[in-house]
Amino acid sequence: MADAPLNPKAQIRVLLVDDHQVVRRGLRTFLEIQEDIEVVGEASDGAEGVAAAQELKPDVVLMDVKMPGMDGVEALRKLRELANPARVLIVTSFTEQRTVVPALRAGAAGYVYKDVDPEALAGAIRSVHAGHVLLQPEVAGALLSQEEANNSQGRGGSLTEREREVLGLIADGRSNREIARALVLSEKTVKTHVSNILMKLDLADRTQAALWAVRHGVAG
């Protein structure tokens, strides 16, 4: 058997999905100089992005929202239906809440603007890959206002004390590994707690869990 190549730093596999070739080229040019990030593919619309994500199995997808054909929100929903584990980071030039909020509710782990500082973009990719949720204050506020109408408020009483601790750390942006270290638990146990929290609160993902925690005073 041939020796595996030495790679002291795990590579974060990234897929670029944007209908503008110039944007994709710019993103690729910067990301390819990052030692821990590898661009594994590109797609020009949501449908191509979903197919590429299924084939290439990236860790993180940089996804535009407004694209011809299948847009970013539709692609996010399709990835969720397919149970694709890739973390999706929205990269958009649109600042309107009506554009970004649906993407976050469809399962995006966060978003950045297309004029983001390159180093900040690399940091955002590393952050969502580590399990964090990236929310800007104005968009978090819009999501929280939508949660007002959610009937899950009364379900918090079904959480155990440990689950509330885990939920509070999710709201702080901690990954499962960081939660495990903080509470002296195994990552497997933390994953079980997270699953139970989502089930009890009838929430779809960690983003919604973090918002619920902030709304209901569970966050630290």
Secondary structure as GFF3:
##gff-version 3
##sequence-region A 1 220
A	DSSP	beta_strand	12	17	.	.	.	ID=ss1
A	DSSP	alpha_helix	21	31	.	.	.	ID=ss2
A	DSSP	beta_strand	37	43	.	.	.	ID=ss3
A	DSSP	alpha_helix	46	56	.	.	.	ID=ss4
A	DSSP	beta_strand	60	63	.	.	.	ID=ss5
A	DSSP	alpha_helix	72	81	.	.	.	ID=ss6
A	DSSP	beta_strand	87	92	.	.	.	ID=ss7
A	DSSP	alpha_helix	97	105	.	.	.	ID=ss8
A	DSSP	beta_strand	110	113	.	.	.	ID=ss9
A	DSSP	alpha_helix	118	129	.	.	.	ID=ss10
A	DSSP	alpha_helix	137	147	.	.	.	ID=ss11
A	DSSP	three_ten_helix	151	158	.	.	.	ID=ss12
A	DSSP	alpha_helix	161	171	.	.	.	ID=ss13
A	DSSP	alpha_helix	176	183	.	.	.	ID=ss14
A	DSSP	alpha_helix	187	201	.	.	.	ID=ss15
A	DSSP	alpha_helix	206	215	.	.	.	ID=ss16
###
